[in-house]
Amino acid sequence: MELVHIWIGLVGLVIILYVVLDGFTLGIGMLFPIAADERERDVMMNAIAPVWDANQTWIVFGGGALFATFPLIYTVLFSALYVPLLTFIFGLIFRGVAFEFRATSGRKTQWNSSFFWGSMVATFAQGVTLGAYIGGIEVKDGLFAGGAFDWFTPFSITVGFALISGYILLGATYLIIKTEGAVQARAYAQARWAAWVVAGFMAIVSLWTPDVDPAIPARWFSEPRIYFIWIFPLMGLTAFIALHVAISRKREVWPFVFTLLLFLSAYVGLQAALYPYAVLPDITIYEAAAQPKTMIFTLWGVGLILPFVLGYTIYSYSVFRGKVDAGEGYH
């Protein structure tokens, strides 16, 4: 049981790292059309160029860990959510191609559009996947037993749009840290309205979720969760208020920090509501787990690799920690 908890914690850590680190790059991609000119778009590109490739390492890491340690989750999710997951991957590929070709192209307009749409499609598909997961998956004898389009529901579509606004907020607050002048001034305004949209979607999804799965509120108010579950919405509300104060006072780092807390409150609150289920409504993390020997063997591998990946990520952000402009790069 301890191994299962360790691995759920590791997979959960990798997921939130991917959401945050690749989330702000996707958000900046969706803000691309709002830039005033190519110079501003160059600044936005330069803000993420040194780190965006490494950020996607976490999704590969997470997929591999899920396959090795919770094969039932991997099998069911990829069968039930094949279309949105494949759309998500294609969006990332499309975005990556646009990123590379824009840097060397003399005609950047088409690649700007491709970068925007790749980011938008990848984000929306990711949100739809999350919404469909929360909505529950029909499983029989350990295999997906539903239809090919069970994921396509009003709730999952709403979560898709919610994630778009969330990643835009992450992107805008990251640009506040990394840029100056007109780009930064616009990012403050974008962060302000995006925060309100995110708060609205969080309220809608939170109120809608019990209707999608009535078992979730029952778990919210069961012991021992009833004693701590209130911490997460309180954390979210506090982060939302602090975010607006930080934006009003033109702080640079704090808006991004409070946005991270807003995401963390939603993510941990959701996990607390779902535990111990891995696939709603019936499969628990213990039923989905691999054999103990497999989990131990894989844990040794992760113990050797994860510190290097984390160290490289921290080093990359440390090296490229300054402000950025279009022509001179980092300073």
Buried (B, 14 or more C-beta within 10 A) or exposed (E): EEBBEBBBEBBBBBBBBBBBBBBBBBBBBBBBEBBEEBEBBBBBBBBBBBBBBBBBBBBEBBBBBBBBBBBBBBBBBBBBBEBBBEBBEBBBEBBBBBBEBBEEEEEBEEBBEBBBBBBBBBBBBBBBBBBBBBBBBBBEEEEBBBEEEBBBBEBBBBBBBBBBBBBBBBBBBBBBBBBBEBBBEBBBEBBBEBBEBBBEBBEBBBEBBBEBBEBBEEBBEEEEBEEEBEEBBEBBBBBBEBBBEBBEEEBBEBBBBBBBBBBBBBBBBBBBBBEEBBBBBEBEBEBBBBEEEBBEEBBEEBEEEBEEBEEEBEEBEEEBEEBBBBEEEBE
